[in-house]
Amino acid sequence: MLEQLDLWVTRSVNEFAGHSAFFDKLITQIFFYHTVKALPIVAVFFSLWLSSWRGEAGKRLFLQGTIGAFTAMVISRLIQNNAPNKPRPMYALDDFTMPIDQPRDVFQDWSSFPSDTAAVVFALSFAVWRADRRVGLACFAWSVVIVCFPRLYGGIHYFSDLVAGAAIGMAATAAVIHWRGLSDLVHRLATGLERRHRLAFGIAMLMLAFQFATMFEEARIIGRRAHQAMTMAMGVEAKPASPALVAAGEGTEALPPTR
């Protein structure tokens, strides 16, 4: 049922691809440029700590959102690396129309479920939403329209990949928020470090902002390659793809190479 919904949503959205070079290129540019995609959400999120917008409550939400985003990304990567391989729509479906000028070699050997990008941006957006409902809703809207829709349109993810990623992200941040003991401990450590080592703390914040803005891209690549190396060293075969999606692609030639 879920796989049929994925195929229906993907093919419905894909009907619009390949007709307008301007629209296709616009979507592709949004997908590839972190400055457009993630930086606005990251900027709003970091204002929780850097401004007096919400005071100490804002700083606490910043730390909770940071831990939540890290947790969501780790959970998403563990699922991608260890669950049955799910090929990206652009590779699994023979009738998929690629948007004009979109490269075909992106994420070819990466499983699509769940979307770790959606997990991170929704984890951050949820923390902002807890601080301010209107600003949080704006972050959620940005996450859906600017972050997630281009990934659906370009065949990077199925609908369920994005929904699962968003759910993981929000659930992770919500869990951290309700874990008062962890929040209190991290808040004391962070505020103490900021007072005693202001320069080092500021540099660390800049580095963290960069990683969030780029969706930990290099870290994810390093982790992926490490997992591949471990898999090859252990002689483990690649996990089989989802049978329904393979059948929808009418063959296995569109599947990613062995991991």
C-alpha positions as CSV (number, residue, x, y, z in Angstrom):
1,M,0.0,0.0,0.0
2,L,2.7,2.5,1.0
3,E,4.8,1.6,-2.0
4,Q,1.9,2.1,-4.3
5,L,1.3,5.5,-2.8
6,D,5.0,6.3,-3.3
7,L,4.8,5.3,-7.0
8,W,1.5,7.3,-7.5
9,V,2.9,10.5,-5.9
10,T,6.3,10.2,-7.7
11,R,4.6,9.7,-11.1
12,S,2.1,12.5,-10.5
13,V,4.8,15.0,-9.7
14,N,7.0,13.7,-12.4
15,E,4.4,14.5,-15.1
16,F,5.6,18.1,-14.8
17,A,9.3,17.4,-15.4
18,G,10.9,17.9,-18.8
19,H,8.5,20.5,-20.0
20,S,10.0,23.8,-18.8
21,A,13.8,24.3,-18.9
22,F,13.4,27.3,-16.5
23,F,11.4,25.4,-13.9
24,D,13.5,22.3,-14.1
25,K,16.7,24.2,-13.7
26,L,15.2,26.3,-10.9
27,I,14.3,23.2,-8.9
28,T,17.7,21.6,-9.6
29,Q,19.5,24.7,-8.4
30,I,17.5,24.8,-5.2
31,F,18.3,21.2,-4.6
32,F,22.1,21.6,-5.0
33,Y,22.7,25.0,-3.3
34,H,22.8,24.7,0.4
35,T,22.7,28.5,0.7
36,V,19.1,28.5,-0.7
37,K,18.0,25.2,0.8
38,A,19.2,25.0,4.4
39,L,20.9,28.3,5.4
40,P,17.7,30.3,6.1
41,I,16.4,27.6,8.6
42,V,19.9,27.3,10.2
43,A,20.1,31.1,10.6
44,V,16.7,31.3,12.3
45,F,17.6,28.3,14.5
46,F,21.0,29.8,15.6
47,S,19.2,33.0,16.6
48,L,17.7,31.0,19.5
49,W,21.2,31.1,21.0
50,L,22.7,34.3,19.6
51,S,19.9,36.7,20.3
52,S,17.8,37.7,23.2
53,W,14.7,36.5,21.3
54,R,13.8,33.9,23.9
55,G,16.4,34.3,26.6
56,E,17.6,31.2,28.4
57,A,14.6,29.3,27.1
58,G,15.8,29.9,23.6
59,K,19.3,28.7,24.4
60,R,17.9,25.6,25.9
61,L,15.8,25.0,22.8
62,F,18.8,25.5,20.6
63,L,20.7,22.8,22.5
64,Q,17.7,20.5,22.4
65,G,17.3,21.0,18.7
66,T,21.0,20.5,18.1
67,I,21.0,17.2,20.0
68,G,17.7,16.2,18.3
69,A,19.2,16.9,14.8
70,F,22.3,14.9,15.5
71,T,20.2,12.0,16.8
72,A,17.9,12.2,13.9
73,M,20.7,12.1,11.4
74,V,22.4,9.2,13.1
75,I,19.1,7.2,13.2
76,S,18.5,8.0,9.5
77,R,21.9,6.9,8.5
78,L,21.7,3.7,10.5
79,I,18.4,2.8,8.8
80,Q,19.8,3.7,5.3
81,N,22.9,1.6,5.9
82,N,21.3,-1.4,7.5
83,A,17.8,-1.7,6.2
84,P,17.0,-3.3,2.8
85,N,18.3,-1.2,0.0
86,K,15.7,1.1,-1.6
87,P,16.8,2.6,-4.9
88,R,16.2,6.2,-5.7
89,P,13.1,6.8,-8.0
90,M,15.3,8.2,-10.7
91,Y,17.1,4.9,-10.9
92,A,14.4,2.5,-10.0
93,L,11.7,3.7,-12.4
94,D,12.3,3.2,-16.1
95,D,9.5,5.7,-17.0
96,F,10.9,8.4,-14.8
97,T,11.5,11.7,-16.7
98,M,14.7,13.5,-15.5
99,P,14.3,17.2,-15.0
100,I,16.3,19.1,-17.7
101,D,20.0,19.4,-16.9
102,Q,19.8,17.4,-13.7
103,P,22.8,15.1,-13.3
104,R,22.0,11.3,-13.3
105,D,24.9,10.2,-11.1
106,V,23.8,11.7,-7.8
107,F,23.4,9.3,-4.8
108,Q,23.3,6.3,-7.1
109,D,24.7,4.0,-4.5
110,W,22.7,5.5,-1.6
111,S,19.5,4.0,-0.3
112,S,16.7,6.5,-0.4
113,F,14.8,5.6,2.9
114,P,14.6,7.7,5.0
115,S,15.6,11.2,4.0
116,D,18.3,12.3,6.5
117,T,18.1,15.8,5.0
118,A,14.4,16.0,6.0
119,A,15.3,14.6,9.4
120,V,17.7,17.4,10.1
121,V,15.7,20.3,8.9
122,F,12.5,19.2,10.6
123,A,14.4,18.6,13.8
124,L,15.7,22.2,13.7
125,S,12.3,23.6,12.6
126,F,10.6,21.8,15.5
127,A,12.8,23.5,18.0
128,V,12.1,26.9,16.4
129,W,8.3,26.0,16.5
130,R,8.6,25.4,20.2
131,A,10.0,28.8,20.6
132,D,7.6,30.7,18.4
133,R,4.7,29.1,16.6
134,R,4.5,31.5,13.6
135,V,8.3,31.5,12.9
136,G,8.3,27.7,13.4
137,L,5.4,27.3,10.9
138,A,7.4,29.4,8.4
139,C,10.4,27.0,8.9
140,F,8.2,24.0,8.4
141,A,6.8,25.5,5.2
142,W,10.3,26.2,4.0
143,S,11.3,22.7,4.8
144,V,8.4,21.3,2.8
145,V,8.5,23.6,-0.3
146,I,12.3,24.4,-0.6
147,V,14.0,21.4,1.0
148,C,11.6,18.4,0.4
149,F,9.7,19.2,-2.8
150,P,12.8,19.5,-5.0
151,R,14.0,16.1,-3.8
152,L,10.6,14.6,-4.7
153,Y,10.5,16.4,-8.1
154,G,14.1,15.3,-9.0
155,G,13.5,11.6,-8.1
156,I,15.9,11.8,-5.2
157,H,13.3,10.5,-2.7
158,Y,9.9,9.0,-2.5
159,F,7.1,10.6,-0.6
160,S,7.5,8.1,2.3
161,D,11.2,8.8,2.5
162,L,10.5,12.4,3.2
163,V,7.7,11.8,5.6
164,A,9.7,9.3,7.6
165,G,12.7,11.6,7.8
166,A,10.5,14.5,9.0
167,A,8.9,12.3,11.6
168,I,12.3,11.1,12.8
169,G,13.6,14.6,13.1
170,M,10.6,16.0,15.0
171,A,10.4,12.9,17.3
172,A,14.1,13.2,18.1
173,T,13.9,16.8,19.1
174,A,10.6,16.2,21.0
175,A,12.3,13.4,22.9
176,V,15.3,15.5,23.9
177,I,13.0,18.4,25.0
178,H,11.1,16.0,27.3
179,W,14.4,14.6,28.7
180,R,14.8,17.3,31.3
181,G,17.9,15.8,32.9
182,L,19.9,15.8,29.7
183,S,18.7,19.2,28.7
184,D,19.7,20.7,32.1
185,L,23.1,19.0,32.0
186,V,24.0,20.2,28.4
187,H,22.7,23.7,29.2
188,R,25.0,24.0,32.2
189,L,28.0,22.7,30.3
190,A,27.4,24.9,27.2
191,T,26.8,28.2,29.2
192,G,29.8,27.4,31.4
193,L,32.0,26.9,28.3
194,E,30.7,30.1,26.7
195,R,31.7,32.1,29.8
196,R,35.1,30.5,30.3
197,H,36.2,30.0,26.7
198,R,34.3,32.6,24.7
199,L,36.6,32.6,21.6
200,A,36.8,28.8,21.3
201,F,33.0,28.5,21.9
202,G,32.3,31.1,19.1
203,I,34.5,29.1,16.7
204,A,32.8,25.9,17.6
205,M,29.4,27.6,16.9
206,L,30.6,28.7,13.5
207,M,31.8,25.2,12.7
208,L,28.5,23.8,13.8
209,A,26.5,26.3,11.7
210,F,28.6,25.4,8.7
211,Q,27.9,21.7,9.2
212,F,24.1,22.3,9.6
213,A,24.0,24.6,6.6
214,T,25.7,21.9,4.4
215,M,23.6,19.1,6.0
216,F,26.8,17.4,7.2
217,E,27.5,16.5,3.6
218,E,31.2,15.6,3.9
219,A,30.6,13.8,7.2
220,R,27.9,11.7,5.6
221,I,30.1,10.9,2.7
222,I,32.9,9.8,5.0
223,G,30.5,7.7,7.0
224,R,29.1,6.1,3.9
225,R,32.5,5.2,2.6
226,A,33.6,3.8,5.9
227,H,30.5,1.6,6.0
228,Q,31.2,0.5,2.4
229,A,34.8,-0.4,3.3
230,M,33.6,-2.3,6.4
231,T,31.0,-4.2,4.3
232,M,33.6,-5.1,1.7
233,A,36.1,-6.2,4.3
234,M,33.6,-8.4,6.0
235,G,32.5,-9.9,2.6
236,V,28.8,-8.9,3.1
237,E,26.7,-8.8,0.0
238,A,24.5,-5.8,-0.8
239,K,21.0,-5.8,0.7
240,P,18.2,-6.7,-1.8
241,A,16.0,-3.8,-3.0
242,S,12.3,-3.6,-2.2
243,P,10.6,-6.1,-4.6
244,A,7.6,-3.9,-5.4
245,L,9.9,-1.0,-6.4
246,V,12.1,-3.2,-8.5
247,A,9.1,-4.6,-10.3
248,A,7.9,-1.0,-10.9
249,G,11.3,-0.3,-12.5
250,E,10.8,-3.4,-14.7
251,G,14.1,-5.0,-14.0
252,T,17.3,-4.7,-11.9
253,E,19.4,-2.8,-14.4
254,A,18.3,0.5,-12.7
255,L,19.5,-0.6,-9.2
256,P,22.6,0.9,-7.6
257,P,25.8,-1.2,-7.8
258,T,26.7,-3.5,-5.1
259,R,27.6,-1.6,-1.9
